[in-house]
Amino acid sequence: MLPWWRGGPAREMSPPLISLNQRHGSEANMDTPETTPDRSIGRSPLQRAILRGGSIIAPPLVTLLLIIWLISGIEHYVLLPLETAARTVLVWITADILEGPPPNSVPLEDAQGKVTGFIYQGIEYVRSPIGRKYLPEDIVGWVDANADKLPRDMRDPRSAVDYYHAYIKLRYMPRWFTIPLLMLVFLSVLYFVGRFLAAGVGRFFVTGFERLIHQLPLVSNVYGSVKQVTDFVLSEREIEFTRVVAVEYPRIGIWSLGFVTSDSLPPLKKTLQDELVSIFVPTSPMPMTGFTINVRRRDVIDLDLTVDQAIQFIVSCGVVAPPPLSKVVTNQASLLTEKPPEKPPT
């Protein structure tokens, strides 16, 4: 029977062998720069200049837009509600609003003899534009004189409560003061919540809350996805990647990049009686999610890549490739370098 490399039957459970030259390029070819197709062929100089400018401007522009989006989101959904709540409390504490003239008040009349307000305990009160409530005249005068400094939705106060909201906003809560103060309050709340949750009672409440969330059909899916992202970004526990490897996943013939995280589970190694490694296989373009697989150590190819280079390759979906590899170390050297023997000369 002929050997398998001369047309005989192939070995069972063995994928078609690919030489090292085909997979990674021979050592001789490593010193020769690879020729890649010029994607700029067929483009005019104007198009190439625009694309080149876009490739330079896009990264900082997208970064700036993301920062602005994050800041505006925090301001709109966190700081503004806190500011409104604080202003409402101050209005409730300081508002001097009367339903009508007290019995011992002195009426105020205009030139036509029309009653416009009254004096009570040395304070002049005037009626608000709508309603029948009265408030101090100096509050109305201050707001009317500085209406241009108010936000658009507060420039036309009508009721006595609206005037007090505008007055508190102008007098005690300017933006240059409230934004840093509220940010400090927000960070302080996060600090105390974190300290509380670090205790046993706090963890009990968090566990109960998450158990309740997971029982809601739609909210549980959204909450679970958001929690994965926030845990990855904000968690103090860092996943240490020892090295970058290539592994045949999800099937033989498809090579995926992965990060070795540990030496796998001892019970699994004991059962299989073999050396295994745990590998995190990230997904594109979000490497914070992926799959954890356990592979035999001999089936893993170590790559001369840094973690940053591998993450750039994954995030860009393969567009940003690392420079030509200077060295590829493999635990499957016999498999990758095996070649059919040369035919003897006839």
MIMI-998872 format. One record per residue (C-alpha): residue in three letters; x negated, y, z negated. Coordinates in pm, whole numbers. Each point is the difference from the previous one (the first is absolute). Last residue first. Layout:
REC | aa | xx | yy | zz
REC | ALA | X | Y | Z .
...
END
This chain:
REC | aa | xx | yy | zz
REC | THR | -1541 | 786 | 1109 .
REC | PRO | -92 | 241 | -274 .
REC | PRO | 160 | -85 | -333 .
REC | LYS | 329 | 181 | -62 .
REC | GLU | -23 | 262 | -268 .
REC | PRO | 163 | -79 | -328 .
REC | PRO | 337 | 164 | -62 .
REC | LYS | -38 | 291 | -238 .
REC | GLU | 50 | 26 | -374 .
REC | THR | -75 | 352 | -117 .
REC | LEU | 341 | 79 | -151 .
REC | LEU | 67 | -335 | -162 .
REC | SER | -350 | -56 | -138 .
REC | ALA | -16 | 354 | -126 .
REC | GLN | 332 | -32 | -180 .
REC | ASN | -100 | 181 | -318 .
REC | THR | -72 | 298 | 214 .
REC | VAL | -217 | 307 | -33 .
REC | VAL | 43 | 255 | 274 .
REC | LYS | -280 | 254 | 31 .
REC | SER | -54 | 334 | 164 .
REC | LEU | 363 | 40 | 98 .
REC | PRO | 67 | 260 | 264 .
REC | PRO | 155 | 312 | -159 .
REC | PRO | 339 | -36 | -173 .
REC | ALA | 319 | 16 | 207 .
REC | VAL | 245 | 286 | -35 .
REC | VAL | 284 | -113 | 229 .
REC | GLY | 57 | -332 | -176 .
REC | CYS | 336 | 86 | -153 .
REC | SER | -143 | 333 | -121 .
REC | VAL | 72 | -95 | -363 .
REC | ILE | -160 | -343 | 45 .
REC | PHE | -323 | 120 | 162 .
REC | GLN | -32 | 284 | -250 .
REC | ILE | 53 | -251 | -283 .
REC | ALA | -274 | -226 | 139 .
REC | GLN | -245 | 287 | 32 .
REC | ASP | 75 | 116 | -355 .
REC | VAL | -48 | -353 | -140 .
REC | THR | -342 | -17 | 161 .
REC | LEU | -67 | -239 | 284 .
REC | ASP | -265 | -269 | 57 .
REC | LEU | 264 | -269 | 26 .
REC | ASP | 24 | -325 | -198 .
REC | ILE | 186 | -271 | 190 .
REC | VAL | 230 | -218 | -210 .
REC | ASP | 82 | -365 | 71 .
REC | ARG | -286 | -130 | -218 .
REC | ARG | 145 | 173 | -305 .
REC | ARG | 328 | -181 | 32 .
REC | VAL | 284 | 249 | 10 .
REC | ASN | 245 | 139 | -255 .
REC | ILE | 232 | 272 | 130 .
REC | THR | 121 | 332 | -137 .
REC | PHE | 215 | 193 | 246 .
REC | GLY | 32 | 365 | 90 .
REC | THR | 92 | 341 | -129 .
REC | MET | -234 | 288 | -87 .
REC | PRO | -153 | -39 | 346 .
REC | MET | 284 | 201 | 157 .
REC | PRO | -59 | 14 | 379 .
REC | SER | -36 | -292 | 29 .
REC | THR | 22 | -283 | -252 .
REC | PRO | -256 | -107 | -257 .
REC | VAL | -131 | -359 | -43 .
REC | PHE | -112 | -42 | -361 .
REC | ILE | -221 | -306 | -29 .
REC | SER | -32 | -244 | -287 .
REC | VAL | -295 | -237 | 38 .
REC | LEU | -18 | -378 | -2 .
REC | GLU | -265 | -263 | -76 .
REC | ASP | 133 | -354 | 32 .
REC | GLN | 148 | -277 | -211 .
REC | LEU | 347 | 84 | 132 .
REC | THR | 166 | -43 | -340 .
REC | LYS | -285 | 153 | -199 .
REC | LYS | -24 | 299 | 232 .
REC | LEU | 375 | 56 | -28 .
REC | PRO | -10 | -28 | -379 .
REC | PRO | -297 | 245 | -12 .
REC | LEU | 183 | 268 | 202 .
REC | SER | -200 | 190 | 259 .
REC | ASP | -364 | 112 | -20 .
REC | SER | 95 | 367 | -4 .
REC | THR | 91 | 306 | 210 .
REC | VAL | -142 | -72 | 344 .
REC | PHE | 131 | 262 | 240 .
REC | GLY | 162 | -91 | 329 .
REC | LEU | -19 | 60 | 372 .
REC | SER | 209 | -228 | 216 .
REC | TRP | -101 | -250 | 267 .
REC | ILE | 268 | -175 | 205 .
REC | GLY | -116 | -330 | 151 .
REC | ILE | 133 | -220 | -277 .
REC | ARG | 307 | 152 | -157 .
REC | PRO | 105 | 290 | -227 .
REC | TYR | -295 | 41 | -55 .
REC | GLU | -340 | -126 | 109 .
REC | VAL | -226 | 191 | -238 .
REC | ALA | -241 | 286 | 46 .
REC | VAL | -177 | 137 | -305 .
REC | VAL | -72 | 326 | -177 .
REC | ARG | -174 | -24 | -337 .
REC | THR | 43 | 26 | -376 .
REC | PHE | 327 | 190 | -1 .
REC | GLU | 82 | 131 | -346 .
REC | ILE | 369 | 68 | -53 .
REC | GLU | 21 | 292 | -240 .
REC | ARG | 220 | -1 | -307 .
REC | GLU | 71 | 359 | -94 .
REC | SER | 316 | 0 | 210 .
REC | LEU | 90 | 322 | 176 .
REC | VAL | -38 | -83 | 370 .
REC | PHE | 73 | -375 | 1 .
REC | ASP | 265 | 29 | -271 .
REC | THR | 161 | 287 | 190 .
REC | VAL | 15 | -200 | 324 .
REC | GLN | 133 | -318 | -160 .
REC | LYS | 250 | 198 | -206 .
REC | VAL | 135 | 169 | 313 .
REC | SER | 60 | -337 | 166 .
REC | GLY | 170 | -147 | -308 .
REC | TYR | 216 | 306 | -54 .
REC | VAL | 123 | -3 | 360 .
REC | ASN | 87 | -370 | -14 .
REC | SER | 163 | 27 | -345 .
REC | VAL | 207 | 302 | 100 .
REC | LEU | 185 | -192 | 268 .
REC | PRO | 135 | -296 | -201 .
REC | LEU | -12 | 130 | -359 .
REC | GLN | -111 | -278 | -237 .
REC | HIS | -367 | 93 | 40 .
REC | ILE | 73 | 343 | -148 .
REC | LEU | 139 | -146 | -323 .
REC | ARG | -305 | -223 | -49 .
REC | GLU | -219 | 301 | 74 .
REC | PHE | 172 | 200 | -274 .
REC | GLY | -26 | -283 | -252 .
REC | THR | -370 | -46 | 71 .
REC | VAL | -60 | 373 | -27 .
REC | PHE | 185 | 17 | -332 .
REC | PHE | -203 | -289 | -146 .
REC | ARG | -323 | 148 | 134 .
REC | GLY | 76 | 320 | -189 .
REC | VAL | 67 | -185 | -325 .
REC | GLY | -333 | -183 | 26 .
REC | ALA | -204 | 314 | 52 .
REC | ALA | -155 | 95 | 333 .
REC | LEU | 340 | 129 | 110 .
REC | PHE | -14 | 271 | -266 .
REC | ARG | -351 | 108 | 95 .
REC | GLY | 99 | 16 | 366 .
REC | VAL | 315 | 194 | -83 .
REC | PHE | -209 | 240 | -208 .
REC | TYR | -243 | 60 | 284 .
REC | LEU | 268 | 29 | 268 .
REC | VAL | 184 | 255 | -214 .
REC | SER | -322 | 197 | -43 .
REC | LEU | -56 | -7 | 376 .
REC | PHE | 350 | 140 | 57 .
REC | VAL | -47 | 267 | -267 .
REC | LEU | -328 | 110 | 157 .
REC | MET | 164 | 9 | 342 .
REC | LEU | 283 | 200 | -153 .
REC | LEU | -245 | 255 | -138 .
REC | PRO | -201 | 21 | 322 .
REC | ILE | 321 | 56 | 204 .
REC | THR | 170 | 229 | -255 .
REC | PHE | -266 | 269 | -21 .
REC | TRP | -79 | 85 | 362 .
REC | ARG | 366 | -66 | 78 .
REC | PRO | 135 | 270 | -232 .
REC | MET | 201 | -133 | -297 .
REC | TYR | 44 | 259 | -276 .
REC | ARG | 125 | 325 | 147 .
REC | LEU | 99 | -79 | 355 .
REC | LYS | 143 | -350 | -47 .
REC | ILE | 157 | 89 | -334 .
REC | TYR | 170 | 299 | 166 .
REC | ALA | 119 | -203 | 298 .
REC | HIS | 152 | -264 | -226 .
REC | TYR | 153 | 277 | -213 .
REC | TYR | 155 | 162 | 303 .
REC | ASP | 141 | -332 | 118 .
REC | VAL | 157 | -55 | -343 .
REC | ALA | 171 | 341 | 21 .
REC | SER | 147 | -90 | 337 .
REC | ARG | -89 | 132 | 344 .
REC | PRO | -372 | -32 | 51 .
REC | ASP | -111 | 81 | 357 .
REC | ARG | -375 | -59 | 18 .
REC | MET | 11 | -346 | -164 .
REC | ASP | 20 | -229 | 307 .
REC | ARG | -262 | 205 | 181 .
REC | PRO | -257 | -36 | -276 .
REC | LEU | -45 | 311 | -214 .
REC | LYS | -263 | 269 | 46 .
REC | ASP | 227 | 209 | 227 .
REC | ALA | 259 | 18 | -279 .
REC | ASN | -234 | 204 | -218 .
REC | ALA | 207 | 317 | -54 .
REC | ASP | 333 | -188 | -3 .
REC | VAL | -131 | -249 | -257 .
REC | TRP | -137 | 267 | -234 .
REC | GLY | 316 | 213 | 28 .
REC | VAL | 232 | -292 | -75 .
REC | ILE | -201 | -102 | -306 .
REC | ASP | -25 | 365 | -114 .
REC | GLU | 381 | 27 | 21 .
REC | PRO | 56 | -272 | -258 .
REC | LEU | 261 | -261 | 97 .
REC | TYR | 378 | 3 | 35 .
REC | LYS | 238 | -272 | 114 .
REC | ARG | 310 | 62 | 207 .
REC | GLY | -87 | -199 | 310 .
REC | ILE | -189 | 116 | 304 .
REC | PRO | -240 | 293 | 31 .
REC | SER | -93 | -29 | -371 .
REC | ARG | 148 | 260 | -234 .
REC | VAL | -229 | 239 | -179 .
REC | TYR | -127 | 9 | -359 .
REC | GLU | -201 | 281 | -153 .
REC | ILE | -173 | -94 | -325 .
REC | GLY | 9 | 217 | -315 .
REC | GLN | 205 | -245 | -203 .
REC | TYR | 263 | -11 | 277 .
REC | ILE | 23 | 253 | 280 .
REC | PHE | 261 | -65 | 265 .
REC | GLY | 47 | -74 | 366 .
REC | THR | 117 | 144 | 330 .
REC | VAL | 317 | 180 | -117 .
REC | LYS | 121 | 222 | 282 .
REC | GLY | 3 | 371 | -75 .
REC | GLN | -91 | 102 | 353 .
REC | ALA | -351 | 100 | -107 .
REC | ASP | -56 | -341 | -164 .
REC | GLU | 128 | -109 | -340 .
REC | LEU | -164 | -190 | -286 .
REC | PRO | 220 | -122 | -286 .
REC | VAL | -131 | 2 | -359 .
REC | SER | 20 | -335 | -183 .
REC | ASN | 170 | -57 | -338 .
REC | PRO | 262 | -246 | 125 .
REC | PRO | -244 | -204 | 214 .
REC | PRO | 10 | 59 | 377 .
REC | GLY | 44 | -325 | 197 .
REC | GLU | -130 | -353 | 49 .
REC | LEU | -347 | 93 | -118 .
REC | ILE | -327 | -137 | 137 .
REC | ASP | -331 | 29 | -186 .
REC | ALA | -193 | -292 | 148 .
REC | THR | -316 | -87 | -195 .
REC | ILE | 42 | -366 | -99 .
REC | TRP | 217 | -127 | 288 .
REC | VAL | -206 | 199 | 248 .
REC | LEU | -321 | -149 | -141 .
REC | VAL | 142 | -354 | 26 .
REC | THR | 112 | 61 | 357 .
REC | ARG | -344 | 134 | 90 .
REC | ALA | -168 | -311 | -139 .
REC | ALA | 234 | -229 | 195 .
REC | THR | -48 | 196 | 320 .
REC | GLU | -378 | -9 | -40 .
REC | LEU | 1 | -374 | -65 .
REC | PRO | 221 | -58 | 304 .
REC | LEU | -238 | 219 | 206 .
REC | LEU | -314 | -177 | -124 .
REC | VAL | 102 | -361 | 67 .
REC | TYR | 196 | -55 | 323 .
REC | HIS | -81 | 314 | 197 .
REC | GLU | -345 | 76 | -141 .
REC | ILE | -117 | -362 | 4 .
REC | GLY | 130 | -44 | 354 .
REC | SER | -157 | 326 | 113 .
REC | ILE | -337 | -109 | -142 .
REC | LEU | 18 | -343 | 165 .
REC | TRP | 110 | 140 | 336 .
REC | ILE | -275 | 264 | -14 .
REC | ILE | -259 | -269 | -77 .
REC | LEU | 132 | -220 | 281 .
REC | LEU | -6 | 295 | 240 .
REC | LEU | -360 | 81 | -94 .
REC | THR | -109 | -361 | 58 .
REC | VAL | 182 | -7 | 334 .
REC | LEU | -177 | 321 | 103 .
REC | PRO | -340 | -121 | -123 .
REC | PRO | 33 | -324 | 203 .
REC | ALA | 169 | 153 | 310 .
REC | ILE | -244 | 283 | 77 .
REC | ILE | -295 | -206 | 126 .
REC | SER | 198 | -265 | 190 .
REC | GLY | 224 | 275 | 138 .
REC | GLY | -298 | 193 | 131 .
REC | ARG | -130 | -309 | 179 .
REC | LEU | 346 | -72 | 139 .
REC | ILE | 35 | 357 | 126 .
REC | ALA | -349 | -2 | 154 .
REC | ARG | 63 | -336 | 168 .
REC | GLN | 331 | 122 | 140 .
REC | LEU | -156 | 318 | 137 .
REC | PRO | -292 | -191 | 151 .
REC | SER | 252 | -218 | 188 .
REC | ARG | 62 | -355 | -102 .
REC | GLY | -44 | -289 | 243 .
REC | ILE | -284 | -159 | -192 .
REC | SER | 14 | 117 | -364 .
REC | ARG | 58 | -352 | -124 .
REC | ASP | -356 | -95 | 89 .
REC | PRO | -11 | -373 | -40 .
REC | THR | -247 | -112 | -263 .
REC | THR | -354 | -106 | 77 .
REC | GLU | -166 | -146 | -303 .
REC | PRO | -337 | 140 | -92 .
REC | THR | -278 | -257 | 38 .
REC | ASP | -177 | -95 | -321 .
REC | MET | 289 | -222 | -102 .
REC | ASN | -7 | -171 | 341 .
REC | ALA | -324 | -175 | -80 .
REC | GLU | 133 | -115 | -333 .
REC | SER | 295 | -156 | 175 .
REC | GLY | 348 | 150 | -13 .
REC | HIS | 247 | -47 | -285 .
REC | ARG | 255 | -249 | 113 .
REC | GLN | -107 | -87 | 356 .
REC | ASN | -372 | -4 | -70 .
REC | LEU | 57 | -206 | -313 .
REC | SER | 158 | -269 | 211 .
REC | ILE | 367 | -79 | -16 .
REC | LEU | 108 | -346 | -94 .
REC | PRO | 353 | -108 | 83 .
REC | PRO | 176 | -75 | -328 .
REC | SER | -71 | -328 | -175 .
REC | MET | 285 | -199 | -157 .
REC | GLU | -87 | -308 | 208 .
REC | ARG | -322 | -5 | 199 .
REC | ALA | 44 | 56 | 370 .
REC | PRO | 32 | -293 | 241 .
REC | GLY | -281 | -27 | 255 .
REC | GLY | -75 | 260 | 263 .
REC | ARG | -370 | 47 | -48 .
REC | TRP | 16 | 195 | -328 .
REC | TRP | 223 | -266 | -157 .
REC | PRO | -246 | -279 | 58 .
REC | LEU | 82 | -247 | 278 .
REC | MET | 134 | -340 | -95 .
END
